[in-house]
């Protein structure tokens, strides 16, 4: 994939997000703006902007007299996030399938190969979510629903910690490849009903496994 130019704020967002997703900064732990600015060699302005963006993604929240802290992992949060994703993404897919082209499928399969390769290496965990989002984006691009896609993208960012947990700790890697391959096959054959059923199963199955993991670890 081509490297995209990043602003200073985008660089800081990515760096702090990665610390949270890797568990280097734990849930409930404060995110000190001065310390982050020093460690990332930037001023406090992009750090403040980055924390506000991460708040919108659900990774950070601001508390009175405490500043920014990392949000807790929450089973009820998983329910809402993944049920919304299943509903909205299935609708996007149903609208998109009749409009997908051979080129769209070629690009989706190219990204799927990259994703399958990355899933074999835990040191590539930082790009799993991005590749997964790109893969699904090609399947939804024929929907002509840009606002819904924006909402889904936000939900995916909010889900990132949980998805990575699922892949690493709950056996999600073994299921991801075959389910993605089957999904493309249904889309190619124009089988909207089966594709949407599989997509919902793919998302809601992950939800249940993540919740079980959270409950067992509490």
C-alpha positions in Angstrom: 0.0 0.0 0.0 1.2 3.5 -0.7 2.4 5.5 2.2 0.2 8.5 2.9 1.5 11.8 4.1 0.6 12.4 7.7 0.2 15.7 9.5 1.8 16.1 12.9 -1.6 15.6 14.6 -2.2 12.4 12.6 1.2 11.1 13.6 0.4 11.7 17.3 -3.0 10.1 16.9 -1.5 7.0 15.5 1.3 6.8 18.1 -1.1 7.2 21.1 -3.7 4.8 19.5 -1.0 2.2 19.1 0.1 2.5 22.7 -3.5 1.9 23.8 -4.1 -1.0 21.4 -0.9 -2.7 22.4 -1.8 -2.3 26.1 1.2 -0.1 26.8 -1.2 2.3 28.4 -3.8 0.5 30.5 -7.5 1.2 30.9 -8.1 4.0 33.5 -4.5 5.2 33.2 -4.1 9.0 32.7 -2.6 10.3 29.4 -0.4 13.2 30.5 -0.1 15.8 27.7 3.3 17.1 28.7 4.8 13.7 28.9 3.3 12.6 25.6 4.5 15.8 23.9 8.1 15.2 25.2 8.2 11.5 24.3 6.9 12.2 20.8 9.0 15.4 20.3 6.0 17.6 19.5 4.3 20.6 21.2 1.2 20.1 23.4 -1.1 21.4 20.6 -1.1 18.3 18.4 -1.3 16.1 21.5 -4.4 17.9 22.7 -5.9 17.6 19.2 -5.0 13.9 19.0 -6.6 13.2 22.4 -9.8 14.9 21.2 -9.8 12.7 18.1 -9.2 9.6 20.2 -12.1 10.6 22.5 -14.3 10.6 19.4 -13.1 7.1 18.6 -14.0 5.9 22.1 -10.4 5.1 23.2 -10.0 8.1 25.5 -12.3 10.1 27.7 -11.8 13.4 29.6 -12.6 13.5 33.3 -12.8 16.6 35.5 -9.6 17.3 37.4 -8.0 14.2 35.8 -7.7 15.1 32.2 -7.6 12.4 29.5 -7.7 8.7 30.6 -7.9 5.5 28.6 -11.4 4.0 28.5 -12.2 0.7 30.1 -13.0 -2.4 28.0 -16.7 -3.1 28.5 -18.9 -6.1 27.5 -22.0 -3.9 27.1 -20.0 -1.5 24.9 -19.1 -4.6 22.7 -22.8 -5.4 22.3 -23.7 -2.0 21.1 -20.7 -1.6 18.8 -20.9 -4.9 17.1 -24.7 -5.0 16.8 -24.7 -1.6 15.1 -21.9 -2.8 12.8 -23.8 -5.9 11.8 -27.0 -4.0 11.0 -25.3 -1.1 9.1 -22.7 -3.2 7.3 -25.2 -5.8 6.1 -27.4 -3.0 4.7 -24.3 -1.5 2.9 -23.4 -4.9 1.5 -26.9 -5.7 0.2 -27.0 -2.3 -1.6 -23.5 -2.7 -2.9 -23.3 -6.2 -4.4 -25.4 -5.5 -7.5 -23.0 -2.6 -8.4 -19.7 -4.2 -7.8 -17.3 -4.7 -10.7 -14.6 -7.3 -11.6 -12.1 -4.6 -10.7 -13.6 -4.1 -7.2 -13.3 -7.8 -6.5 -9.8 -7.9 -7.8 -8.8 -5.1 -5.4 -10.7 -6.7 -2.5 -8.9 -10.0 -3.1 -5.5 -8.2 -3.4 -6.1 -6.6 0.0 -7.3 -9.9 1.4 -4.0 -11.6 0.5 -2.2 -8.8 2.4 -4.5 -9.3 5.4 -4.0 -13.1 5.4 -0.3 -12.6 5.3 -0.3 -10.0 8.1 -2.4 -12.2 10.3 0.4 -14.8 10.3 2.7 -12.3 12.1 1.8 -10.8 15.5 4.3 -8.0 14.8 2.0 -6.9 12.0 -0.9 -6.5 14.4 -0.8 -2.7 14.0 -2.1 -3.0 10.3 -4.7 -5.8 10.8 -7.6 -3.4 11.4 -6.5 -1.1 8.6 -6.3 -4.0 6.1 -9.6 -5.4 7.3 -11.3 -2.1 6.9 -10.0 -1.7 3.4 -11.1 -5.1 2.5 -14.7 -4.5 3.6 -14.7 -1.0 2.1 -14.3 -2.5 -1.4 -17.3 -4.7 -0.8 -19.4 -1.7 0.4 -18.2 0.8 -2.3 -21.2 0.1 -4.6 -23.7 1.1 -1.9 -23.7 4.9 -2.6 -24.2 5.5 1.1 -21.3 7.8 2.1 -22.7 8.9 5.4 -23.4 5.4 6.5 -19.9 4.4 5.5 -18.5 7.3 7.6 -20.5 6.0 10.6 -19.2 2.4 10.0 -15.6 3.7 9.8 -16.1 5.3 13.2 -17.6 2.2 14.7 -14.6 0.2 13.3 -12.1 2.5 15.0 -14.1 2.2 18.2 -14.0 -1.6 17.8 -10.3 -1.8 17.1 -9.1 -2.8 20.5 -11.8 -5.5 20.7 -11.0 -6.8 17.2 -7.3 -7.1 17.9 -8.2 -8.9 21.2 -10.4 -11.3 19.3 -7.7 -12.1 16.7 -4.9 -12.5 19.2 -6.7 -14.2 22.1 -10.0 -15.7 21.0 -9.1 -17.7 17.9 -10.3 -15.1 15.5 -7.4 -15.5 13.1 -8.4 -19.1 12.2 -11.9 -18.0 11.3 -11.1 -14.7 9.5 -9.6 -16.1 6.4 -12.2 -18.7 5.5 -15.1 -16.4 6.3 -13.7 -13.5 4.2 -13.1 -16.0 1.3 -16.7 -17.3 1.5 -18.0 -13.7 1.7 -16.3 -12.7 -1.6 -17.6 -15.9 -3.3 -21.2 -15.0 -2.3 -20.7 -11.4 -3.5 -19.2 -12.6 -6.8 -22.2 -14.9 -7.5 -24.7 -12.2 -6.6 -26.0 -14.2 -3.6 -27.1 -11.2 -1.5 -29.0 -13.1 1.1 -26.2 -15.6 1.9 -23.6 -12.8 1.8 -25.5 -10.7 4.3 -26.2 -13.6 6.6 -22.5 -14.6 6.6 -21.4 -11.0 7.3 -23.8 -10.7 10.3 -22.6 -14.1 11.6 -19.0 -12.9 11.1 -19.5 -9.8 13.2 -21.9 -11.1 15.8 -19.8 -14.3 16.3 -16.8 -12.2 17.1 -18.9 -10.2 19.5 -19.9 -13.2 21.5 -16.3 -14.5 21.7 -14.9 -11.1 22.7 -17.6 -10.8 25.5 -16.7 -14.3 26.8 -13.0 -13.3 26.9 -13.8 -10.1 28.8 -16.0 -11.9 31.3 -13.5 -14.6 31.9 -10.7 -12.1 32.5 -12.7 -10.1 35.0 
